Amino acid sequence: MLQSVNVKRTMPPNASLWSMIGNCKNHEDIRLLFDVLKNLRRFRLSNLRIHSNFNCNLCQEVTRACARVGAIDFGKKTLWQHNVYGLTPSIASAHHLLSYAKAHNDAKLMVEVMQILKRTNLPLQAGTADIIFSICYNTNNWELVSKYSKRFIKAGIKLRQTTFDTWMEFAVKRGDTESLWNIEKLRSETMKQHTLTTGFACAKGLLLERKPDDAAALIQVLNQTLSDAKKPGIAVEVEKLVNEWPLEVIKHKKDEDRKTLAAALKSDIPAMVASLLNAGLAKGVNLEDLNKNEILA
């Protein structure tokens, strides 16, 4: 391709460029690809008087190839605004890099991509938030999710149910009821019904406020509103609430507050389960693990 441009002074077929992108296997292949792109852009400008960049689909495939082989340094160059490679930055291209960051739990890369997006004024999307919140949750970074949530809300992004699932589960895992209820207020403005995850996040929030009967009542409502296909998930979530969540939430508390919270949960969780049993729910829940849990002792 370089010979076609530099020696023959003709534009190579589009199919050749697409083939090259698809066949990139390593960092050196990507380096060669970007060298070709730079030469093609120069040739288009000087010989063909074409000032526009390559089409968006091609640009996205270049970013996809960079993410595929782990050439993230070149991947970030696809988002440059004044692009010497003839690539048009797009949020779709950014998503390829963010998906790479999610797969590798790389919060540092996520922050770098978000900084680039801010400089280039590319419009954020609901899908962007979904990936960002997942990375923050997986890397246990509440500060970043709090920072970026404000940015998405300010931009008027309508968050997806899956994003609220992640955000609310994160808040209640930390025992942060103030944030939980603020997020729930935001969620309820656009969504009428709870998902399994947001419903149980609220139930856990009520337990943290020493309201086991209210928590049980919310789960009963959830049982009425969820589809038949999702109702079996209630028993699974109750089990997790009993056996996993207490350990998670207590770990996030200060040492002086742990004993008080442990005593409250040891009392209130069985009370909630008893209310559920009276309503014909949570029949298979075993409270023995709760009583054996050393952190609640």
C-alpha positions as CSV (number, residue, x, y, z in Angstrom):
1,M,0.0,0.0,0.0
2,L,2.9,2.4,0.8
3,Q,4.4,1.5,-2.6
4,S,1.1,2.4,-4.3
5,V,1.0,5.8,-2.7
6,N,4.7,6.7,-2.6
7,V,5.9,5.1,-5.9
8,K,3.0,4.6,-8.2
9,R,1.2,7.7,-6.9
10,T,-2.2,6.1,-7.0
11,M,-4.7,5.5,-4.3
12,P,-4.9,1.8,-3.3
13,P,-8.2,0.0,-3.3
14,N,-10.4,0.5,-0.2
15,A,-10.6,-3.3,0.2
16,S,-6.8,-3.4,0.8
17,L,-7.0,-1.0,3.7
18,W,-10.0,-2.9,5.3
19,S,-8.1,-6.1,4.9
20,M,-5.0,-4.7,6.5
21,I,-7.1,-3.5,9.5
22,G,-8.7,-6.9,9.9
23,N,-5.4,-8.7,9.7
24,C,-3.6,-6.8,12.4
25,K,-2.2,-9.3,14.9
26,N,0.2,-7.4,17.1
27,H,1.5,-4.0,18.1
28,E,3.9,-3.8,15.1
29,D,1.0,-4.5,12.7
30,I,-0.8,-1.5,14.2
31,R,2.2,0.7,14.0
32,L,2.5,-0.1,10.3
33,L,-1.3,0.5,9.8
34,F,-0.9,4.0,11.3
35,D,2.1,4.7,9.1
36,V,-0.1,3.7,6.1
37,L,-3.0,5.9,7.3
38,K,-0.7,8.9,7.7
39,N,0.6,8.5,4.2
40,L,-2.9,7.9,2.7
41,R,-4.1,11.1,4.4
42,R,-1.2,13.1,3.0
43,F,-1.8,11.6,-0.5
44,R,-5.5,12.4,-0.4
45,L,-4.8,16.0,0.6
46,S,-2.0,16.8,-1.8
47,N,-2.9,14.7,-4.9
48,L,-6.7,14.2,-4.7
49,R,-7.6,17.5,-2.9
50,I,-9.7,15.4,-0.5
51,H,-9.8,17.3,2.9
52,S,-12.3,15.0,4.6
53,N,-11.3,12.2,7.0
54,F,-11.9,8.5,6.3
55,N,-15.5,7.3,6.9
56,C,-16.6,6.7,10.5
57,N,-17.0,2.9,10.0
58,L,-13.4,2.6,9.0
59,C,-12.2,4.7,11.9
60,Q,-14.2,2.6,14.4
61,E,-12.6,-0.6,12.9
62,V,-9.1,0.9,13.4
63,T,-9.9,1.5,17.1
64,R,-11.4,-2.0,17.4
65,A,-8.2,-3.5,16.0
66,C,-6.1,-1.5,18.4
67,A,-8.1,-2.8,21.4
68,R,-8.1,-6.3,20.0
69,V,-4.3,-6.5,20.0
70,G,-3.8,-4.3,23.1
71,A,-2.2,-1.4,21.2
72,I,-3.9,1.1,23.4
73,D,-1.3,3.9,22.8
74,F,-2.4,3.9,19.2
75,G,-6.0,3.4,20.1
76,K,-6.0,6.7,22.0
77,K,-4.7,8.4,18.9
78,T,-7.9,7.5,17.1
79,L,-9.7,10.0,19.4
80,W,-7.4,12.9,18.6
81,Q,-9.4,15.9,17.4
82,H,-7.0,17.3,14.8
83,N,-6.2,13.9,13.4
84,V,-3.0,13.4,11.4
85,Y,-4.1,9.9,10.5
86,G,-7.4,11.0,8.8
87,L,-9.4,9.4,11.5
88,T,-12.7,10.9,12.8
89,P,-13.0,10.6,16.6
90,S,-16.3,9.2,17.8
91,I,-18.0,7.9,21.0
92,A,-18.3,4.5,19.3
93,S,-14.5,4.4,19.0
94,A,-14.1,5.4,22.6
95,H,-16.4,2.6,23.6
96,H,-14.0,0.1,22.2
97,L,-11.2,1.5,24.4
98,L,-13.5,1.6,27.4
99,S,-14.6,-2.0,26.8
100,Y,-10.9,-2.9,26.8
101,A,-10.5,-1.0,30.1
102,K,-13.5,-2.9,31.6
103,A,-12.2,-6.3,30.5
104,H,-8.8,-5.5,32.2
105,N,-10.2,-3.6,35.2
106,D,-8.1,-0.6,34.1
107,A,-9.5,2.5,35.8
108,K,-6.4,4.5,34.7
109,L,-7.2,3.9,31.1
110,M,-10.9,4.8,31.7
111,V,-9.9,8.1,33.2
112,E,-7.6,8.9,30.3
113,V,-10.3,8.1,27.7
114,M,-12.8,10.3,29.7
115,Q,-10.3,13.1,29.7
116,I,-9.8,12.9,25.9
117,L,-13.6,12.8,25.4
118,K,-13.9,16.0,27.5
119,R,-11.2,17.8,25.4
120,T,-12.8,16.7,22.1
121,N,-16.4,17.5,23.3
122,L,-17.6,14.1,22.0
123,P,-21.2,13.6,23.3
124,L,-21.5,11.0,26.0
125,Q,-24.1,8.3,25.7
126,A,-26.1,5.9,28.0
127,G,-23.8,3.1,26.8
128,T,-20.8,5.1,27.9
129,A,-22.2,5.4,31.5
130,D,-22.9,1.7,31.5
131,I,-19.3,0.8,30.9
132,I,-17.9,3.5,33.2
133,F,-20.1,2.5,36.2
134,S,-19.1,-1.1,35.7
135,I,-15.4,-0.3,35.7
136,C,-15.8,1.8,38.9
137,Y,-17.8,-1.0,40.6
138,N,-15.3,-3.7,39.5
139,T,-12.4,-1.7,40.7
140,N,-14.2,-0.6,43.9
141,N,-13.7,3.1,43.1
142,W,-16.7,5.0,44.6
143,E,-15.0,8.4,44.2
144,L,-14.8,8.0,40.4
145,V,-18.4,6.8,40.1
146,S,-19.5,9.8,42.1
147,K,-17.5,12.1,39.9
148,Y,-18.6,10.7,36.6
149,S,-22.3,10.3,37.6
150,K,-22.4,14.1,38.0
151,R,-20.9,14.6,34.6
152,F,-23.5,12.2,33.0
153,I,-26.4,13.8,34.8
154,K,-25.2,17.3,33.9
155,A,-25.1,16.2,30.2
156,G,-28.7,15.1,30.4
157,I,-27.9,11.4,29.8
158,K,-30.9,9.1,30.5
159,L,-29.2,6.3,32.4
160,R,-30.1,2.7,31.6
161,Q,-31.6,0.2,34.1
162,T,-28.3,-1.7,34.1
163,T,-26.5,1.4,35.1
164,F,-28.8,2.0,38.0
165,D,-28.4,-1.6,39.0
166,T,-24.7,-1.2,39.2
167,W,-24.8,2.2,40.9
168,M,-27.4,1.3,43.6
169,E,-25.8,-2.1,44.3
170,F,-22.4,-0.3,44.8
171,A,-24.0,2.3,47.2
172,V,-25.6,-0.3,49.4
173,K,-22.6,-2.5,49.4
174,R,-20.8,0.4,51.0
175,G,-23.6,1.0,53.4
176,D,-24.1,4.5,52.0
177,T,-27.9,5.0,52.4
178,E,-27.8,8.7,51.7
179,S,-26.4,8.1,48.2
180,L,-28.7,5.1,47.8
181,W,-31.9,7.2,48.3
182,N,-30.6,10.0,46.1
183,I,-29.9,7.5,43.3
184,E,-33.3,5.8,43.9
185,K,-35.0,9.2,43.6
186,L,-33.3,9.8,40.2
187,R,-34.1,6.3,39.0
188,S,-37.8,6.6,40.0
189,E,-38.1,9.8,37.8
190,T,-37.6,7.7,34.6
191,M,-38.5,4.2,35.6
192,K,-41.7,3.0,37.3
193,Q,-40.7,-0.5,38.4
194,H,-37.7,-1.9,40.1
195,T,-35.4,-4.5,38.7
196,L,-34.4,-7.4,40.9
197,T,-31.1,-5.6,41.7
198,T,-32.5,-2.1,42.5
199,G,-35.4,-3.6,44.5
200,F,-33.0,-5.5,46.7
201,A,-30.7,-2.6,47.0
202,C,-33.5,-0.6,48.5
203,A,-34.5,-3.5,50.8
204,K,-30.9,-3.6,52.1
205,G,-31.1,0.2,52.6
206,L,-34.2,-0.3,54.7
207,L,-32.4,-2.9,56.8
208,L,-29.5,-0.5,57.4
209,E,-32.2,1.9,58.7
210,R,-33.5,-0.8,61.1
211,K,-36.8,-1.3,59.1
212,P,-36.9,-5.1,58.5
213,D,-40.7,-5.1,58.0
214,D,-40.5,-2.4,55.3
215,A,-37.7,-4.4,53.6
216,A,-39.9,-7.5,53.5
217,A,-42.8,-5.5,52.2
218,L,-40.7,-4.1,49.4
219,I,-39.6,-7.6,48.4
220,Q,-43.2,-8.7,48.4
221,V,-44.1,-5.9,46.0
222,L,-41.1,-7.0,43.9
223,N,-42.6,-10.5,43.8
224,Q,-45.8,-9.1,42.4
225,T,-44.3,-6.8,39.8
226,L,-41.4,-9.0,38.4
227,S,-42.1,-11.2,35.4
228,D,-42.5,-14.9,36.1
229,A,-39.2,-15.6,34.5
230,K,-37.4,-13.4,37.0
231,K,-39.3,-14.3,40.2
232,P,-37.0,-17.3,41.0
233,G,-34.2,-14.7,41.3
234,I,-35.9,-13.4,44.5
235,A,-34.9,-16.5,46.5
236,V,-31.3,-16.2,45.1
237,E,-31.1,-12.6,46.2
238,V,-32.5,-13.3,49.6
239,E,-29.8,-16.0,50.1
240,K,-27.1,-13.5,49.0
241,L,-28.6,-10.8,51.3
242,V,-28.3,-13.3,54.2
243,N,-25.0,-14.9,53.4
244,E,-22.9,-12.4,51.5
245,W,-24.0,-8.8,51.9
246,P,-23.5,-8.5,55.7
247,L,-19.8,-9.3,55.3
248,E,-19.5,-6.8,52.4
249,V,-21.2,-3.9,54.1
250,I,-19.5,-4.3,57.5
251,K,-16.1,-4.3,55.9
252,H,-16.8,-0.8,54.5
253,K,-17.6,0.6,58.0
254,K,-15.2,2.1,60.4
255,D,-14.0,-0.2,63.2
256,E,-16.0,1.6,65.9
257,D,-19.2,1.2,63.9
258,R,-18.9,-2.5,62.9
259,K,-20.0,-4.0,66.1
260,T,-23.2,-2.0,66.2
261,L,-24.1,-2.7,62.6
262,A,-23.3,-6.4,63.1
263,A,-25.7,-6.6,66.0
264,A,-28.4,-4.8,64.1
265,L,-28.2,-7.0,61.1
266,K,-28.1,-10.2,63.2
267,S,-31.4,-9.1,64.7
268,D,-33.1,-7.4,61.7
269,I,-32.3,-9.9,58.9
270,P,-34.1,-12.8,60.7
271,A,-37.0,-10.5,61.3
272,M,-37.2,-9.6,57.6
273,V,-37.0,-13.3,56.7
274,A,-39.8,-14.2,59.1
275,S,-42.0,-11.6,57.5
276,L,-41.2,-13.1,54.1
277,L,-42.0,-16.6,55.3
278,N,-45.4,-15.4,56.6
279,A,-46.0,-14.2,53.0
280,G,-45.0,-17.5,51.5
281,L,-41.6,-16.3,50.3
282,A,-38.0,-17.2,51.2
283,K,-38.9,-20.7,52.2
284,G,-35.5,-22.2,51.4
285,V,-33.5,-19.6,53.2
286,N,-31.1,-20.9,55.8
287,L,-30.3,-18.5,58.6
288,E,-27.7,-20.8,60.1
289,D,-24.9,-19.3,58.0
290,L,-25.9,-15.9,59.4
291,N,-25.6,-17.1,62.9
292,K,-22.2,-18.8,62.2
293,N,-20.8,-15.8,60.5
294,E,-17.8,-14.7,62.6
295,I,-18.1,-11.1,61.6
296,L,-21.6,-10.9,63.1
297,A,-20.7,-12.8,66.3
